[in-house]
Amino acid sequence: MVVRAWVAGLAVLAGLTVPLAAATPAAADGRAQTLAYVANFGDDTVSVINTKTKTVITTIPVGDAPSGVAITPDGRRVYVTNVGDDTVSVINTKTNTVITTIPVGDNPIIVAITPDGRRAFVTNALGDTVSVINTKTNTVTTTIPVGDEPVGVAITPDGRRVYVANRGDDTVSVINTTTNTVTTTIPVGDAPTSVAITPDGRRAYVTNALGDTVSVINTKTNTVTTTIPVGDAPAGLAITPDGRRVYVANRGDDTVSVINTKLNAVTTTIPVGNEPTGVAITPDGRHAYVTNRADDTVSVINTKLNAVIIALQVGDFPALVAIGTIGEHDKGKDGRRTRQLSTATDILNLIMTPTTS
């Protein structure tokens, strides 16, 4: 396993392996399932959780040191960034197996997919670039220079802009997806790590890992309008489908801050597992899934109660989690089953917080 300097406090367990379950089809009968895919950085696997039963249904071997995860809007593919070997694994969700591996830039951290499902944008932390993947051919079509040490990435609901958190220079790069060029750079807080955009596309929320804050960007003016104090060393974050709340994983104090987006203030703080890192929310908004990298668990939060209802054991050193609706079908007018685009996702980001040295 390749050791990368940006991984804060990581004890690399190169010699350890865990038993791998045989790949299990997501939905053999075509019925829709809402599944969570968890990248396990420490053992080179992805755990698949059925969010209805709240159980791990299979474990998928991927590349070296997986970190970021994104699900295509139609639910057919999962893209996983592998930090240790500079690749992206593509999983077929019908069989839950890797069907291809794509070489990308140096130290790929996070991946986000456009709303039309045609392109995936991958941040390369040590290359200071973003790789753009054509999801039909599964090849890199262009590489975009951005800021220093890009980590988090999110795409606006209209697919026109990509927001990239550059942890090394405390900025966010804004990419025009038509020209695949950076059109503006926004100063934010100290060590920006993760980005999430509201469902209406009007605001972007950015965690600042060394500032213990979240910057709020007005996406019309591309300026920071407010800065919200949160917990210690905020990492990943996710926004509820109704846009009313932001859930922020605070790696340094083992909590999740809940931000009211109308007030832009923290309204509650939820204790979770050890070193929470990634967050994703179910499409119905009822549950938030939080990866706890230091105790190999995922905390499931009931968003009505804002309390953890169960902790699930996953693989070693879980990083990011993504949730999507897999195998969603509907009957057409002729009575035959036709595939329908998933309403799925809330992918958010992120992975490790930086070292201070």
C-alpha positions in Angstrom: 0.0 0.0 0.0 1.4 3.4 -0.9 1.8 5.7 2.0 0.8 9.4 1.2 2.1 12.3 3.2 -1.3 14.0 3.3 -2.9 11.2 5.3 -3.1 12.5 8.9 -2.1 10.0 11.5 -2.6 7.0 9.3 -1.1 3.8 10.5 -0.9 1.8 7.3 -1.9 -1.8 7.8 -0.4 -3.2 4.6 -0.1 -6.7 6.0 -3.7 -7.2 7.2 -6.5 -8.6 5.2 -10.1 -9.4 6.0 -12.3 -12.2 4.7 -14.2 -11.0 1.6 -17.8 -12.0 1.0 -18.7 -13.1 -2.4 -20.1 -10.3 -4.5 -23.9 -10.2 -4.1 -26.2 -8.8 -6.8 -27.9 -5.6 -5.7 -31.4 -6.6 -6.8 -31.7 -9.8 -8.7 -35.4 -9.3 -9.3 -35.1 -5.7 -10.5 -36.7 -4.2 -7.4 -35.3 -0.9 -6.2 -33.0 -0.9 -3.2 -31.4 2.1 -1.5 -27.8 1.1 -0.8 -24.9 2.8 0.8 -21.4 2.2 -0.6 -18.5 2.7 1.9 -14.9 3.0 0.8 -12.6 1.2 3.2 -9.3 2.9 2.9 -7.4 0.4 5.1 -8.3 -2.9 3.4 -8.9 -2.0 -0.2 -12.6 -2.8 -0.2 -16.1 -1.3 -0.5 -18.8 -2.3 1.9 -22.4 -2.3 0.6 -25.1 -1.6 3.1 -28.8 -2.2 2.6 -30.3 0.9 4.2 -33.7 -0.8 4.7 -32.3 -3.7 6.7 -29.3 -1.7 7.9 -27.0 -4.6 7.2 -23.8 -5.1 5.2 -24.9 -7.3 2.3 -21.5 -7.7 0.5 -17.9 -6.5 0.3 -16.2 -5.6 -3.0 -12.5 -5.7 -3.6 -11.3 -2.5 -5.4 -8.0 -0.7 -5.8 -5.3 0.4 -3.3 -6.5 2.7 -0.5 -10.0 3.6 -1.8 -11.4 6.9 -0.5 -14.1 8.7 -2.6 -17.3 7.1 -3.9 -20.0 8.3 -6.3 -23.1 6.6 -7.8 -24.4 7.4 -11.2 -27.9 9.0 -11.4 -29.3 5.9 -13.0 -27.9 3.7 -10.2 -26.0 1.4 -12.6 -22.4 2.2 -11.7 -20.3 3.2 -8.7 -17.0 5.1 -9.2 -14.4 4.7 -6.5 -11.1 6.6 -6.2 -8.1 4.6 -5.2 -5.5 6.9 -3.6 -2.7 4.2 -3.4 -2.6 3.3 -7.1 -3.9 6.4 -8.9 -6.9 4.8 -10.3 -10.7 4.8 -10.3 -12.6 1.4 -9.9 -15.9 1.2 -11.7 -18.5 -1.1 -10.0 -21.5 -2.7 -11.8 -24.3 -2.4 -9.2 -26.2 -5.3 -10.7 -23.4 -7.7 -9.9 -21.5 -5.6 -7.4 -18.2 -6.4 -9.1 -15.5 -4.2 -10.6 -15.9 -4.1 -14.4 -13.0 -1.7 -15.2 -10.2 0.3 -13.7 -9.3 3.8 -15.0 -5.9 5.4 -14.6 -6.2 9.1 -13.4 -4.0 11.7 -11.8 -1.7 11.6 -8.7 -3.5 10.8 -5.5 -7.2 10.7 -6.5 -9.3 11.6 -3.5 -12.9 12.4 -4.3 -15.2 11.8 -7.3 -18.5 13.5 -8.3 -20.7 12.7 -11.2 -22.7 15.2 -13.4 -26.5 15.1 -13.1 -26.8 13.6 -16.6 -24.4 10.8 -15.6 -22.1 11.5 -18.6 -19.0 12.7 -16.8 -17.1 12.0 -13.5 -14.8 14.7 -12.0 -11.9 13.4 -9.9 -9.7 15.5 -7.6 -6.0 14.6 -7.7 -4.5 15.9 -4.5 -0.8 15.6 -5.4 -1.2 16.5 -9.0 -3.2 19.8 -8.4 -5.6 18.7 -11.1 -9.1 17.3 -11.8 -9.4 14.4 -14.2 -12.6 14.3 -16.3 -13.9 10.8 -17.1 -16.3 10.0 -19.9 -18.6 7.5 -18.2 -19.6 5.9 -21.6 -16.1 5.0 -22.6 -14.6 5.1 -19.0 -11.6 7.0 -20.2 -10.1 10.3 -19.1 -10.9 13.0 -21.7 -9.2 16.0 -20.1 -7.2 17.1 -17.1 -7.9 20.5 -15.5 -5.3 22.4 -13.5 -6.9 23.8 -10.2 -5.5 25.0 -6.9 -3.0 23.4 -4.5 -4.0 19.9 -3.1 -7.6 19.6 -4.4 -9.7 17.3 -2.3 -13.5 17.9 -2.2 -15.6 18.2 -5.3 -19.3 18.9 -5.9 -21.4 19.7 -9.0 -24.3 22.1 -9.3 -27.7 20.6 -9.9 -27.8 22.1 -13.4 -24.4 20.5 -14.2 -22.9 23.7 -15.4 -20.3 24.2 -12.6 -17.9 22.1 -10.5 -16.7 23.4 -7.1 -13.3 22.1 -6.0 -11.9 22.6 -2.5 -8.1 23.2 -2.6 -6.8 22.3 0.8 -3.3 23.5 0.2 -4.1 27.1 -0.6 -7.4 27.7 1.2 -9.4 28.3 -2.0 -12.3 26.8 -4.0 -11.9 26.6 -7.8 -15.0 26.9 -9.9 -14.9 25.0 -13.2 -17.2 25.7 -16.2 -18.2 22.2 -17.4 -18.7 23.4 -21.0 -15.1 24.7 -21.4 -13.6 22.5 -18.7 -11.6 25.5 -17.4 -11.5 27.3 -14.0 -13.5 30.5 -14.3 -13.0 31.8 -10.8 -11.2 31.1 -7.5 -12.8 31.8 -4.1 -10.8 32.4 -0.9 -12.4 30.3 2.0 -11.2 29.1 5.4 -8.2 27.2 6.6 -7.7 23.8 4.8 -11.0 23.5 2.9 -11.7 19.8 2.5 -15.3 19.0 1.5 -18.0 20.7 -0.6 -21.8 20.2 -0.8 -24.2 22.2 -2.9 -27.9 22.9 -1.9 -30.6 21.2 -4.1 -31.6 24.6 -5.5 -27.9 25.3 -6.5 -27.8 28.7 -4.7 -25.3 27.9 -2.0 -22.2 25.8 -1.5 -21.0 24.7 1.9 -17.3 24.1 2.5 -15.7 22.5 5.5 -12.4 24.1 6.7 -10.6 21.3 8.5 -8.0 23.5 10.3 -10.4 26.4 11.0 -13.2 24.4 12.6 -15.6 26.3 10.4 -17.9 25.9 7.4 -17.8 28.6 4.6 -21.1 29.4 2.9 -20.7 30.5 -0.8 -23.3 32.3 -2.8 -23.0 30.5 -6.1 -24.4 33.5 -8.0 -21.7 35.9 -6.9 -19.2 33.2 -6.0 -18.4 35.0 -2.7 -18.4 33.8 0.9 -21.5 35.2 2.6 -21.0 33.7 6.1 -18.7 31.5 8.1 -20.2 29.0 10.6 -18.3 27.7 13.6 -18.7 23.9 13.9 -16.8 21.1 15.8 -13.1 20.2 15.8 -11.6 19.3 12.4 -14.7 19.2 10.2 -14.3 16.7 7.3 -17.2 15.5 5.2 -20.6 17.0 5.0 -24.0 16.4 3.3 -27.2 18.4 2.7 -30.7 16.9 3.2 -32.8 16.6 0.0 -35.1 19.4 1.2 -32.1 21.7 1.6 -33.0 22.6 5.2 -30.1 21.0 7.1 -26.4 20.3 6.6 -24.7 17.4 8.5 -21.0 18.0 9.2 -18.7 15.2 10.5 -16.2 16.6 13.0 -13.2 14.2 13.0 -11.5 15.9 15.9 -14.2 15.6 18.6 -16.3 12.6 17.4 -19.4 14.6 16.6 -21.7 15.7 13.8 -22.8 19.3 13.7 -26.3 20.0 12.3 -26.6 23.3 10.5 -30.0 25.0 9.9 -29.6 26.5 6.4 -32.1 29.2 7.0 -30.2 30.5 10.1 -26.8 29.3 8.9 -26.1 28.2 12.5 -25.5 24.9 14.3 -28.8 23.9 16.0 -27.6 20.6 17.5 -24.5 18.4 17.9 -24.7 14.6 17.8 -22.1 12.2 19.3 -21.1 9.5 16.9 -18.1 7.1 16.5 -14.4 7.5 16.6 -13.0 10.1 14.0 -16.1 10.6 11.8 -15.1 11.4 8.3 -17.7 11.0 5.6 -21.5 11.7 5.5 -24.3 10.8 3.1 -28.1 11.1 3.5 -30.7 8.7 2.2 -32.9 10.0 -0.7 -35.9 10.3 1.6 -33.9 12.4 4.1 -34.7 10.2 7.1 -31.2 8.9 7.8 -27.7 10.2 7.7 -24.8 7.6 7.4 -21.5 8.7 9.0 -18.2 6.8 8.5 -16.1 6.5 11.6 -12.6 5.8 10.4 -10.9 5.0 13.7 -13.4 2.3 14.9 -14.4 0.8 11.5 -18.1 1.6 11.9 -20.9 3.6 10.2 -23.2 5.5 12.6 -26.8 5.7 11.3 -28.5 8.9 12.5 -32.3 9.3 12.5 -32.7 12.9 11.2 -36.0 13.4 12.9 -34.5 12.6 16.3 -31.0 13.7 15.5 -29.7 10.7 17.3 -27.7 7.6 16.4 -30.0 4.5 16.2 -27.4 1.9 15.2 -23.7 1.5 14.5 -22.7 -0.9 11.7 -19.4 -2.7 11.4 -17.7 -2.2 8.0 -14.2 -2.6 6.6 -10.9 -1.1 7.8 -10.6 2.7 8.1 -13.8 3.7 6.3 -13.5 7.0 4.4 -16.3 8.2 2.2 -19.8 6.9 1.8 -22.3 7.4 -1.0 -26.0 6.4 -1.1 -28.2 5.7 -4.1 -31.3 4.0 -5.3 -30.2 0.8 -7.2 -32.3 -1.2 -9.6 -35.2 1.2 -9.8 -37.8 0.2 -12.4 -41.3 1.2 -13.4 -43.8 -0.2 -15.8 -44.3 1.6 -19.1 -47.5 2.2 -20.9 -47.2 -1.1 -22.7 -46.9 -3.0 -19.4 -43.2 -3.8 -19.8 -40.7 -2.9 -17.3 -38.5 0.1 -18.2 -35.5 1.4 -16.5 -36.0 4.8 -14.8 -33.5 7.3 -13.7 -32.8 7.2 -10.0 -33.6 10.0 -7.7 -30.7 8.9 -5.7 -27.8 10.5 -4.3 -26.3 12.8 -1.9 -22.8 12.2 -2.4 -20.4 13.9 -0.4 -17.1 14.1 0.2 -14.3 13.6 1.7 -11.6 11.9 3.3 -8.7 12.7 5.5 -7.9 15.9 7.2 -4.5 17.4 6.7 -1.4 17.3 8.8 -0.4 20.6 10.4 3.2 20.2 9.4 
